[in-house]
Amino acid sequence: MAATGSEKQGAKAFYVTTPIYYVNDAPHLGHAYTTVAGDVLTRWHRQRGEKVWYLTGTDEHGQKIMRTAEANNVTPQAWCDKLVEEAWKPLWEHLNIANDDFIRTTQKRHTDRVQEFVQDLYDKDEIYKGGYEGPYCVGCEEYKLPGDLIEAEDGTKLCPIHKKPVEILKEENYFFKLSEYGPKLLEFYEANPGFIQPESARNEVVNFVKQGLQDLSISRSTFDWGIPIPWDDKHVIYVWVDALLNYATAVGYNENPAKFEETFPANVHLVGKDILRFHAVIWPAMLMAQGLPVPGRVAANGWLMVGGEKMSKSNLTGIKPQDLTSHFGVDAYRWYFLRAIAFGSDGSFSWEDFSARYTSELANDYGNLASRVAAMVGKYFDGALPASTADGDAEKAIHEGLAKAVATADAKIGEELDFQGGILAIFDFVKQVNGYITEQEPWKVAKDESEEGKARLATILYTAAESLRAVAVLLNAIMPETSQALWDSLGAEESLGALSAQPVQSSATWGQLPAGATVTKGAVLFPRLEEPKKD
């Protein structure tokens, strides 16, 4: 995505990351939910004129990947290559994700730097050799504490996330002295209360650390699909140590000091709540041990639920994003999950809810408003936007409503990661403009052919069109394709320039759309839905 001209060269980038996703299967709605959230957040900051860096990628080492590849009779590398190029990258392109980089943990730019990081810790006496035996979940790639496990009816111990039996592993490993960082982490959490969000996630992590941390096994010796330990090639680096370091290696750690300085650490790590402890405990402890700065925030989103179950491939509730975009469109897809679910909370998906919200809010409230305004400017003023002559109380209420919407949306989306709250603020303004048109009845005013009547009609339609100009800016991060279509319909590209260059924080400044702009009625922004095909 092109950068805006107002970015400050040399300034610290607003750096946002998604988790790097396991490539044991194709992506589903849960993966896309987090990635779209990150895309909306970074697009919003770009539209503020800030320098931005958005990173996503894939986690390609570990026992789970190795077993999946073996089950498909291919090498782990061949399996990863196929999934990345045929499933993951194409989906992000399909969903209009404007990531700046895509890191793969099998890339040399990553593997070399991971070995250097771990070697440094070993040289600093932060790593030692020892043995370990305990319950291990291959799905999580994590040793579990006995108290974390759940019990099946037959007494088998299960992972609470994957609902699958754990394996009892015993091996000689290298350990990172994580236990020594408990007090430092608690001190950091207290000094930085916004580091972990939401509050429930913060409380969970704080309580976990207060119980005392165990040293972390950072190597495996029972399989070889991983990055070799540099001083002992009989071991490979634990996949989570490998994975977490992508946030540093992707932005030039030990390779491009200038890039690293202006990007690291991340301002926001977006994660699923099931991987919160890795990011809020292990990752900052690793950085503290290496003398590197700690991220600004770890924001855990909830789970998407279908039929009361967390959406994942392992329990067969995974749904392809394309199943929905083919019916609702990509922009509506990007909008729906952030609108319907409070970020940080679990949320249930249903086709019926998506259809109802699409019809009510997108098609009826927003899309119909855009069509009506363009049609009336075409009918009464031959498509040339008239000048507003005298704003009254009704127009001043619209000005105030827009200022409130911009301030609220900027705070909610840009700072608080409350995507739902920001979207609601924008759509409250859309409803206000709809109400304004209903009350002012321009179709009746048009029957008054006096100069006063024509002036009043011009003011009403200018007010509506100028409101839509601001709405296009506010919704550009969320629904870029339809926002661009509206921008073009208003003649704003020709008169004001590129939509992406419009600062979101000044979109409330009234009167930007010039009189005389050519307003055209383009294609319907949100077409009426067809009935979904039944199998």
Salt bridges, closest charged atoms under 4 A:
ASP39 OD2 - ARG43 NE 2.78
ASP39 OD2 - ARG334 NH2 2.67
GLU50 OE1 - HIS45 ND1 2.74
GLU50 OE2 - ARG48 NH1 3.30
GLU60 OE2 - ARG104 NE 2.61
ASP81 OD1 - ARG104 NH2 2.54
GLU85 OE2 - LYS89 NZ 3.49
GLU86 OE1 - LYS82 NZ 2.98
ASP100 OD2 - ARG46 NH2 2.75
ASP101 OD2 - ARG109 NH1 2.92
ASP112 OD2 - LYS108 NZ 2.81
GLU116 OE1 - ARG113 NE 2.86
ASP125 OD2 - LYS177 NZ 3.43
GLU142 OE1 - LYS144 NZ 2.95
ASP148 OD2 - ARG277 NH1 3.84
GLU151 OE1 - LYS157 NZ 2.86
GLU167 OE2 - ARG67 NH1 2.73
GLU171 OE2 - ARG220 NE 2.48
GLU172 OE1 - LYS129 NZ 3.35
GLU204 OE2 - ARG277 NE 3.73
ASP232 OD2 - LYS129 NZ 3.83
ASP232 OD2 - HIS235 NE2 3.80
ASP242 OD2 - HIS61 ND1 2.64
ASP242 OD1 - HIS110 NE2 2.64
GLU255 OE1 - ARG113 NH1 3.76
GLU262 OE1 - LYS51 NZ 3.83
ASP274 OD2 - LYS310 NZ 2.95
ASP346 OD1 - LYS273 NZ 2.96
ASP353 OD2 - ARG357 NE 3.00
GLU361 OE1 - ARG339 NE 2.92
GLU361 OE2 - ARG357 NH1 3.74
ASP391 OD2 - HIS399 NE2 3.59
GLU395 OE2 - ARG456 NH2 2.76
ASP410 OD1 - ARG48 NE 2.96
GLU415 OE2 - ARG48 NH1 2.82
GLU416 OE1 - LYS412 NZ 3.68
ASP418 OD2 - LYS412 NZ 3.65
GLU441 OE2 - LYS444 NZ 3.40
GLU466 OE2 - ARG469 NH2 2.63
